[in-house]
């Protein structure tokens, strides 16, 4: 399950609050793949909302365990990596980044090493001709937001 700030929410006092989502966020879903369940937590979440989130997360886990969702090798690799594996002391996985007017993109890992340097890590299995451009895009994002990472450098 993932929590994120609601679209357009500017700060902690913003009434739009948090959005919770559960299930599989397919990049290119096929007909039988359900979209994730999303609940705006601006107010009190209802019992029904919470159970829908739990059911979506449970269904995604069951599909992985029974082998019907055996793809997503890149995500499985990411789930096994630790901060230590990447030489980091702290990291966040699937960090949502936004550009004005664009939907969010997700950086696989953003972490900090012992010197305080920020590391933006994108994992790939196989060849990806867009990797260099994706890395440049993330680097530009990180440079633009250095003020949100006090005491660190990219």
Secondary structure, 3 states (H helix, E strand, C coil): CEEEECCCCCCCCCCCCEEEEECCCCCCCCCCCCCCEEEECCCCCCHHHHHHHHHHHHHHHHHHHCCCCCCCHHHHHHHHCCCHHHCCCEEEEEEEECCCCCCCEEEEEEEECCCCEEEEECCCCCCCCCHHHHHHHHHHHHHHCHHHCCCCEC
